[in-house]
Amino acid sequence: MHNNSSKIKESSIKESLVNLRTLQFSTVGRMIVCKRYNFQQAKSGFMLKDKDKDILVRSSLVLRKVADKEKIKKDSTGVIHKLSNYPSPIKRLVKSSSNDDFNCNIQHLKLKEFNVLYYLLFFYDIIEIFKVNSNDITNIPTYSLTQLKDKPDVSRFHIDRESYNNYHKQNSTNNRVSHNKVRYDKLNKYLK
């Protein structure tokens, strides 16, 4: 009985996370990063204070839900039928170990404004935390400058199944990108 109730709780937590709006979603992500890396939120929105070393780290945080590729195209026929059969956001999440394709954009990055980027990928089965120094971001194979005339210093990179397997996870082993996993059933220790 206890095992079954924890599964129900885990699925409802996961569903609630997926349904959060951007600001609340970011708040949860910050809480996870602060707890995982022993940081506390500093007064500035982009500063994290290392509790052990008593130093401030200029950081940025990006969270993405890892969902299957969009099934409704702009030129789709039978849109009403597709909408009526469209899966809920939680059912669109991809498992980290599956071969399902996905595409997440890590965007609106202003590299001059932070030293460390934490990007969290919310898969169906796990939350993965990646950490990269701002001067290494330009080495990410899918990195590009955003082509906005009014914001020339904004950049981005995207993560798809191939780059996730061949770059992000691979480079986490040689310390260019650090990588941690958080299980949904262990979230309570991060969100107190």
BADRENTI-896612 format. One record per residue (C-alpha): residue number from 1; z, y, x. Coordinates in Angstrom, 2 decimals, decimal comma. Each point is the difference from the previous one (the first is absolute). Example, Ala and Ser with C-alpha at 12.3 -4.5 7.8 and 13.67 -1.06 7.14 Angstrom:
<sites>
+--------+---------+---------+---------+
: drenza :      zz :      yy :      xx :
+--------+---------+---------+---------+
:      1 :    7,80 :   -4,50 :   12,30 :
:      2 :   -0,66 :    3,44 :    1,37 :
+--------+---------+---------+---------+
</sites>
This chain:
<sites>
+--------+---------+---------+---------+
: drenza :      zz :      yy :      xx :
+--------+---------+---------+---------+
:      1 :    0,00 :    0,00 :    0,00 :
:      2 :    0,91 :    2,45 :    2,76 :
:      3 :   -3,29 :   -0,63 :    1,80 :
:      4 :   -1,99 :    0,64 :   -3,18 :
:      5 :    1,78 :    3,30 :   -0,71 :
:      6 :   -0,65 :    1,23 :    3,55 :
:      7 :   -3,72 :   -0,74 :   -0,47 :
:      8 :   -0,01 :    2,00 :   -3,24 :
:      9 :    1,78 :    2,85 :    1,74 :
:     10 :   -2,42 :   -0,15 :    2,93 :
:     11 :   -3,05 :    0,15 :   -2,27 :
:     12 :    1,42 :    2,87 :   -2,05 :
:     13 :    0,85 :    1,94 :    3,18 :
:     14 :   -3,52 :   -0,60 :    1,31 :
:     15 :   -1,55 :    1,09 :   -3,30 :
:     16 :    2,18 :    3,11 :   -0,12 :
:     17 :   -0,99 :    0,91 :    3,55 :
:     18 :   -3,69 :   -0,35 :   -0,79 :
:     19 :    0,39 :    2,22 :   -3,06 :
:     20 :    1,88 :    2,80 :    1,77 :
:     21 :   -1,69 :    3,35 :    0,30 :
:     22 :   -0,86 :    1,29 :    3,45 :
:     23 :    3,16 :    2,03 :    0,66 :
:     24 :    2,40 :   -2,74 :   -1,06 :
:     25 :   -2,08 :   -2,59 :    1,87 :
:     26 :    0,32 :    2,12 :    3,16 :
:     27 :    3,76 :    0,33 :   -0,50 :
:     28 :    0,37 :   -3,78 :   -0,11 :
:     29 :   -2,17 :   -0,31 :    3,13 :
:     30 :    2,13 :    2,53 :    1,88 :
:     31 :    3,15 :   -1,89 :   -0,95 :
:     32 :   -1,49 :   -3,25 :    1,32 :
:     33 :   -1,09 :    1,60 :    3,29 :
:     34 :    3,34 :    1,78 :    0,49 :
:     35 :    1,97 :   -3,19 :   -0,53 :
:     36 :   -2,35 :   -2,23 :    2,01 :
:     37 :   -0,11 :    2,27 :    3,07 :
:     38 :    3,56 :    1,36 :   -0,27 :
:     39 :   -1,17 :    3,52 :   -0,84 :
:     40 :    1,38 :    2,54 :   -2,37 :
:     41 :   -2,10 :    2,60 :   -1,78 :
:     42 :    0,28 :    3,38 :    1,71 :
:     43 :   -0,23 :    3,27 :   -1,92 :
:     44 :   -3,71 :    0,43 :    0,65 :
:     45 :   -2,25 :   -2,31 :   -2,00 :
:     46 :   -1,70 :   -1,36 :    3,10 :
:     47 :    3,02 :   -0,46 :    2,26 :
:     48 :    2,00 :   -3,20 :    0,37 :
:     49 :    3,20 :   -0,04 :    2,01 :
:     50 :    0,66 :   -3,01 :    2,20 :
:     51 :    3,63 :   -0,91 :   -0,72 :
:     52 :    0,47 :   -1,83 :    3,30 :
:     53 :   -1,55 :    2,56 :    2,33 :
:     54 :    0,76 :    3,13 :   -2,04 :
:     55 :   -3,54 :    1,36 :    0,40 :
:     56 :   -2,52 :    1,30 :   -2,50 :
:     57 :   -3,36 :   -1,73 :   -0,34 :
:     58 :   -2,91 :    1,89 :   -1,56 :
:     59 :   -1,47 :   -2,62 :   -2,24 :
:     60 :   -2,36 :   -0,53 :   -2,87 :
:     61 :    0,03 :   -2,72 :   -2,62 :
:     62 :   -2,91 :   -1,45 :   -1,97 :
:     63 :    0,37 :   -2,75 :   -2,60 :
:     64 :   -2,80 :   -2,00 :   -1,54 :
:     65 :   -0,14 :   -2,68 :   -2,65 :
:     66 :   -2,31 :   -2,75 :    1,25 :
:     67 :   -2,12 :   -0,90 :   -3,02 :
:     68 :   -3,26 :   -1,84 :   -0,39 :
:     69 :   -3,15 :    2,08 :    0,08 :
:     70 :   -0,72 :    2,00 :   -3,13 :
:     71 :   -1,82 :   -2,10 :   -2,55 :
:     72 :   -1,36 :    2,83 :   -2,16 :
:     73 :   -2,86 :    1,93 :    1,54 :
:     74 :   -1,25 :    3,39 :   -1,13 :
:     75 :   -3,21 :   -1,52 :   -1,29 :
:     76 :    1,67 :   -3,03 :   -1,65 :
:     77 :   -1,23 :   -1,27 :   -3,30 :
:     78 :    2,46 :   -1,49 :   -2,45 :
:     79 :    2,80 :    2,30 :    1,17 :
:     80 :    2,08 :   -0,51 :   -3,17 :
:     81 :   -0,14 :   -3,77 :    0,49 :
:     82 :    0,97 :    0,35 :    3,67 :
:     83 :    2,86 :    2,36 :   -0,88 :
:     84 :    1,37 :   -2,39 :   -2,60 :
:     85 :    0,07 :   -2,78 :    2,61 :
:     86 :    1,10 :    2,18 :    2,90 :
:     87 :    3,05 :   -1,42 :    1,81 :
:     88 :    3,25 :    1,94 :    0,16 :
:     89 :    0,76 :    1,79 :    3,30 :
:     90 :    2,41 :   -2,74 :    1,06 :
:     91 :   -2,64 :   -2,69 :   -0,55 :
:     92 :   -2,51 :    1,93 :    2,11 :
:     93 :    2,25 :   -0,08 :    3,07 :
:     94 :   -1,31 :   -2,21 :    2,77 :
:     95 :    2,10 :   -2,55 :    1,91 :
:     96 :    0,28 :    0,78 :    3,69 :
:     97 :   -1,17 :   -3,48 :    0,98 :
:     98 :   -2,92 :   -0,28 :   -2,43 :
:     99 :   -3,65 :    0,58 :    0,83 :
:    100 :   -0,46 :    2,47 :   -2,86 :
:    101 :   -1,68 :    3,19 :    1,11 :
:    102 :    1,68 :    3,37 :   -0,43 :
:    103 :   -0,36 :    3,55 :    1,23 :
:    104 :    2,89 :    2,43 :    0,53 :
:    105 :   -0,48 :    3,53 :    1,26 :
:    106 :    2,69 :    1,45 :    2,23 :
:    107 :   -1,00 :    3,60 :   -0,42 :
:    108 :    1,01 :    3,66 :    0,17 :
:    109 :    1,29 :   -0,48 :    3,55 :
:    110 :    0,65 :    3,15 :    2,01 :
:    111 :    0,55 :   -1,46 :    3,45 :
:    112 :    1,41 :    3,25 :    1,41 :
:    113 :    2,85 :   -0,06 :   -2,51 :
:    114 :    1,66 :   -3,28 :    0,96 :
:    115 :    0,65 :   -2,33 :    2,94 :
:    116 :    0,39 :   -3,27 :   -1,89 :
:    117 :   -1,75 :   -1,32 :   -3,09 :
:    118 :    1,57 :   -2,67 :   -2,17 :
:    119 :   -2,40 :   -1,60 :   -2,42 :
:    120 :    1,22 :   -2,49 :   -2,54 :
:    121 :   -2,28 :   -2,50 :   -1,69 :
:    122 :    1,31 :   -1,39 :   -3,27 :
:    123 :   -1,56 :   -3,44 :   -0,38 :
:    124 :    0,77 :   -2,36 :   -2,86 :
:    125 :    2,31 :   -2,15 :    2,11 :
:    126 :    1,43 :    2,38 :    2,58 :
:    127 :    0,26 :    3,60 :    1,19 :
:    128 :   -1,35 :    0,48 :    3,50 :
:    129 :    1,12 :    2,96 :    2,09 :
:    130 :   -2,20 :    1,17 :    2,85 :
:    131 :    0,99 :    2,69 :    2,48 :
:    132 :   -2,42 :    1,75 :    2,34 :
:    133 :    0,23 :    3,04 :    2,27 :
:    134 :   -2,21 :    2,89 :   -1,04 :
:    135 :   -1,90 :   -0,03 :    3,32 :
:    136 :   -1,03 :   -3,64 :   -0,64 :
:    137 :   -1,38 :    0,61 :   -3,50 :
:    138 :   -3,38 :    1,13 :    1,30 :
:    139 :   -0,39 :   -3,47 :    1,59 :
:    140 :    0,11 :   -1,73 :   -3,38 :
:    141 :   -3,54 :   -1,33 :   -0,57 :
:    142 :   -0,33 :    1,48 :   -3,51 :
:    143 :    1,40 :    3,42 :    0,96 :
:    144 :   -2,00 :    3,07 :   -1,00 :
:    145 :    0,45 :    3,67 :   -0,62 :
:    146 :    0,05 :    0,86 :   -3,67 :
:    147 :   -3,09 :    1,96 :   -0,81 :
:    148 :    1,64 :    2,88 :   -1,83 :
:    149 :   -1,28 :    3,42 :    1,01 :
:    150 :    3,30 :    1,71 :   -0,79 :
:    151 :    2,10 :   -2,62 :    1,89 :
:    152 :   -1,73 :   -0,90 :    3,28 :
:    153 :    3,17 :   -1,38 :    1,63 :
:    154 :    0,63 :   -2,66 :   -2,66 :
:    155 :   -0,86 :   -3,59 :    0,84 :
:    156 :    0,25 :   -3,49 :   -1,47 :
:    157 :   -0,61 :   -3,66 :    0,58 :
:    158 :   -0,57 :   -2,81 :   -2,40 :
:    159 :    1,31 :   -3,54 :    0,01 :
:    160 :   -2,00 :   -2,85 :   -1,43 :
:    161 :    0,54 :   -3,74 :    0,39 :
:    162 :   -1,96 :   -0,11 :    3,26 :
:    163 :    1,75 :    2,93 :    1,72 :
:    164 :    3,37 :   -1,18 :   -1,33 :
:    165 :   -0,46 :   -3,44 :    1,60 :
:    166 :   -1,88 :    1,06 :    3,14 :
:    167 :    1,67 :    3,29 :    0,90 :
:    168 :    3,22 :    0,89 :   -1,79 :
:    169 :    1,62 :   -3,42 :    0,20 :
:    170 :   -1,49 :   -0,76 :    3,44 :
:    171 :    1,18 :    3,25 :    1,55 :
:    172 :    3,46 :   -0,45 :   -1,40 :
:    173 :    0,44 :   -2,77 :    2,58 :
:    174 :   -0,79 :    2,22 :    2,99 :
:    175 :    2,17 :    2,92 :   -1,17 :
:    176 :   -2,83 :    2,41 :   -0,73 :
:    177 :    0,94 :   -0,33 :   -3,64 :
:    178 :    3,45 :   -1,24 :   -0,86 :
:    179 :    0,29 :   -2,14 :   -3,06 :
:    180 :    2,82 :   -1,15 :   -2,28 :
:    181 :    0,14 :   -1,87 :   -3,26 :
:    182 :    2,30 :    0,58 :   -2,96 :
:    183 :    0,26 :   -2,64 :   -2,69 :
:    184 :    0,31 :    1,23 :   -3,58 :
:    185 :    3,03 :   -2,21 :   -0,58 :
:    186 :    1,75 :    1,75 :    2,92 :
:    187 :   -0,73 :    3,57 :   -1,15 :
:    188 :    3,56 :    0,50 :   -1,22 :
:    189 :    1,22 :    0,35 :    3,59 :
:    190 :   -2,53 :    2,81 :    0,58 :
:    191 :    0,50 :    1,92 :   -3,24 :
:    192 :    3,76 :    0,54 :   -0,19 :
+--------+---------+---------+---------+
</sites>
